[in-house]
Amino acid sequence: MINAVTLVGRLTKDVDLRYTQSGKAVGNFTLAVNRPFKNAQGEQEADFINCTSWGKQAENLANYMKKGSQVGIVGRIQTRNYENNEGRKVFVTEVIAEQAAFLESKSNEQKTEKPSNEQPNNPFKDNGEPIDISDDDLPF
């Protein structure tokens, strides 16, 4: 049997990170995924797909991705049901994200336009001298 899903979309809000009673991280989020065609009015439509991620991946998504971030995921569809407070059975379909890829850097998301007369930072200005970066500053 095959149950495989690949999605590329943008987060509709920040990842909702919680922890189970046993301490395992779980992140819930919704991806807005554009449809590959326009509707009769010529407008681009999107599907809003509920996703769940577990463990360190859920923590990384919550720490490094924010509302509007572009994310790619690979996972599987899962269905479940529960009984709500009114005694009605509620069915849920979601994508369990087994892999996630950050498709834009954090600096790209927060980048502001510089005036055209301002020179961009030159990463080679130290002529090959070592750069002092702590391991704690790396996102991985």
Number of C-alpha atoms within 10 A of each C-alpha: 3 5 8 11 14 13 18 18 21 21 21 18 15 19 25 15 19 16 13 8 7 6 9 12 17 20 23 21 22 22 25 21 18 16 11 8 11 12 9 7 6 8 9 12 14 15 12 16 17 15 21 20 25 20 13 13 18 24 20 18 24 19 13 14 23 17 14 15 22 21 19 16 21 16 19 16 13 13 10 9 10 11 10 9 7 6 8 9 11 10 10 11 13 16 24 21 23 15 13 19 13 16 14 12 13 14 8 9 13 8 9 8 6 9 8 7 6 7 8 9 7 7 9 8 8 9 7 8 8 7 8 6 8 7 8 7 7 7 9 6
